[in-house]
């Protein structure tokens, strides 16, 4: 990794420009949704020309991925490190952290991304960008499943448990919770989300714990 102290002034300015563009994209996408946000609006919000934006990003799809990874709650970062956390702490505690992070991430990302389904061409471009980069919402499921398989190897999760199904139940519950809340415009607050995360994981542990039935 290159130290920030070794960067030239030009490189530091370029890093600053990129950060401002990502922040501008976040603001515009929150206000207008992914489908209606345009690169021209994002560049104007960031204080740059559209040409400057394209020096850093290929288009709106790449910008959206940057917003998800850099500006929203860190489900992406947690997913990357999760398989290496097997054997540390408790399984229940780790899954509660996953659930809490997923709820926070979906809370921010669902309103931004929901409109993508209204435009088939945009959805197709976004899906292609995900495939090209080897990323996507399925990666969180894969990371949780990999973590649970590692814990199975350590004897901390039942050997007959299905890691893929458990991951889908955990993250699916969090996503559905967020979707319904936004659809019904309900506000439960942080305490309500924490209670929900604990309840989902406690229920799931009945099927995952070696002593569970």
C-alpha positions in Angstrom: 0.0 0.0 0.0 1.3 3.5 -0.9 1.6 5.8 2.0 -0.6 8.9 1.7 2.5 10.9 2.6 4.2 9.8 -0.6 1.4 11.0 -2.9 2.1 14.0 -5.0 -0.1 17.1 -4.7 -1.8 16.2 -8.0 -2.5 12.7 -6.7 -3.9 14.1 -3.5 -6.2 16.5 -5.5 -7.3 13.5 -7.6 -8.2 11.5 -4.5 -10.1 14.5 -3.2 -12.0 14.9 -6.4 -13.1 11.3 -6.4 -14.3 11.5 -2.8 -16.4 14.6 -3.6 -17.9 12.9 -6.6 -18.9 9.8 -4.5 -20.4 12.1 -1.9 -22.3 14.0 -4.5 -23.6 10.8 -6.0 -24.8 9.7 -2.6 -26.7 12.9 -2.0 -28.3 12.8 -5.5 -29.2 9.1 -5.3 -30.8 9.5 -1.9 -32.9 12.4 -3.2 -33.9 11.0 -6.6 -33.2 7.3 -6.5 -30.8 5.4 -8.8 -33.0 5.4 -11.8 -33.6 9.2 -12.0 -30.1 10.3 -10.9 -27.9 11.5 -13.8 -24.2 11.9 -14.1 -24.7 15.5 -15.0 -26.6 16.1 -11.7 -24.1 14.2 -9.7 -21.2 16.2 -11.2 -23.0 19.5 -10.5 -23.7 18.4 -6.9 -20.0 17.6 -6.5 -18.9 20.9 -8.0 -17.2 19.4 -11.1 -17.9 19.0 -14.8 -19.4 15.8 -16.2 -16.0 15.2 -17.9 -14.2 15.3 -14.6 -16.7 12.6 -13.3 -15.9 10.3 -16.2 -12.2 10.6 -15.5 -12.8 8.6 -12.3 -15.9 6.5 -13.1 -17.2 4.8 -16.2 -20.8 5.7 -15.4 -23.7 5.8 -13.0 -23.5 2.0 -12.3 -19.9 2.2 -11.1 -20.7 5.2 -9.0 -23.6 3.4 -7.4 -21.2 0.5 -6.4 -18.8 3.1 -4.9 -21.6 4.6 -2.9 -22.6 1.2 -1.5 -19.1 0.2 -0.6 -17.8 3.6 0.7 -20.7 5.7 1.9 -23.2 3.2 3.4 -23.0 1.0 6.6 -20.2 -1.5 6.2 -21.9 -4.7 5.1 -19.5 -5.0 2.2 -16.4 -4.7 4.5 -17.9 -7.1 7.1 -18.7 -9.7 4.4 -15.1 -9.7 3.3 -13.7 -10.4 6.7 -16.5 -12.6 8.0 -15.1 -16.1 7.0 -11.8 -15.3 8.9 -13.7 -14.7 12.1 -14.6 -18.3 12.7 -13.6 -19.4 16.2 -13.5 -15.9 17.5 -16.2 -14.6 19.9 -19.5 -16.5 19.8 -21.4 -17.6 16.8 -24.5 -15.8 18.1 -22.7 -12.6 18.7 -21.2 -12.6 15.2 -24.5 -13.3 13.6 -26.1 -10.5 15.6 -23.4 -8.2 14.3 -24.2 -9.3 10.8 -27.9 -8.8 11.3 -27.5 -5.3 12.8 -25.1 -4.3 10.0 -27.4 -5.7 7.3 -30.4 -3.9 8.7 -28.5 -0.6 8.7 -27.2 -1.3 5.2 -30.6 -2.2 3.7 -32.1 0.8 5.5 -29.9 3.1 3.4 -29.6 1.1 0.2 -33.2 0.0 -0.4 -34.6 3.5 -1.0 -31.7 4.4 -3.4 -31.8 1.2 -5.4 -35.5 0.3 -5.5 -36.2 2.4 -8.6 -33.7 0.4 -10.7 -36.5 -2.2 -11.2 -38.6 0.4 -13.0 -36.1 0.7 -15.9 -35.2 -2.7 -17.4 -32.3 -1.3 -19.4 -30.7 0.3 -16.3 -31.3 -3.0 -14.4 -29.6 -4.9 -17.1 -26.6 -2.5 -17.1 -26.3 -2.7 -13.4 -26.5 -6.5 -13.3 -23.8 -6.6 -16.0 -21.6 -4.3 -14.0 -22.0 -6.5 -11.0 -21.1 -9.6 -13.0 -18.1 -7.9 -14.5 -16.7 -6.9 -11.1 -17.6 -10.2 -9.4 -19.7 -8.5 -6.8 -23.4 -8.3 -5.9 -25.9 -8.9 -3.1 -25.3 -12.6 -3.2 -21.8 -12.1 -1.8 -23.1 -11.3 1.6 -25.0 -14.6 1.6 -21.9 -16.4 0.4 -19.8 -14.8 3.2 -22.3 -15.8 5.9 -22.5 -19.3 4.6 -18.7 -19.6 4.4 -18.5 -18.4 8.0 -21.0 -21.0 9.2 -19.2 -23.8 7.3 -16.0 -22.8 9.0 -17.7 -22.9 12.4 -19.1 -26.3 11.5 -15.5 -27.5 11.0 -14.7 -26.2 14.5 -17.8 -28.0 16.0 -19.5 -24.7 17.0 -22.3 -25.2 14.5 -24.3 -28.4 14.0 -22.9 -30.6 11.3 -26.3 -31.2 9.8 -27.2 -27.5 9.5 -27.4 -26.0 6.0 -25.2 -22.9 5.9 -26.7 -21.6 2.7 -30.2 -21.8 4.0 -29.2 -20.3 7.3 -27.5 -17.3 5.5 -30.6 -16.8 3.3 -32.9 -16.9 6.3 -30.8 -14.4 8.3 -30.2 -11.8 5.5 -33.6 -12.4 3.9 -35.3 -11.6 7.2 -33.4 -8.4 7.5 -34.1 -7.3 3.9 -37.8 -8.1 4.2 -38.0 -6.2 7.5 -36.5 -3.1 5.8 -38.7 -3.5 2.7 -41.9 -3.7 4.6 -41.0 -0.8 6.9 -40.3 1.5 4.0 -43.4 0.3 2.2 -45.6 1.1 5.2 -43.5 4.1 6.1 -43.0 2.8 9.7 -40.2 4.1 12.0 -39.2 1.7 14.7 -35.9 3.4 15.6 -32.5 1.8 16.5 -33.8 0.0 19.6 -36.5 -1.8 17.5 -33.9 -2.9 15.0 -31.6 -4.2 17.7 -34.5 -6.2 19.3 -35.4 -7.6 15.8 -31.8 -8.7 15.1 -31.4 -10.4 18.4 -34.8 -12.2 18.0 -33.9 -13.5 14.5 -30.5 -14.7 15.5 -31.8 -16.3 18.7 -34.4 -18.2 16.7 -31.9 -19.3 14.1 -29.5 -20.5 16.8 -32.0 -23.1 17.8 -31.2 -24.8 14.5 -27.4 -24.0 14.5 -26.2 -24.6 18.0 -24.7 -28.1 18.5 -27.0 -28.5 21.6 -30.1 -27.2 19.8 -33.0 -29.4 18.7 
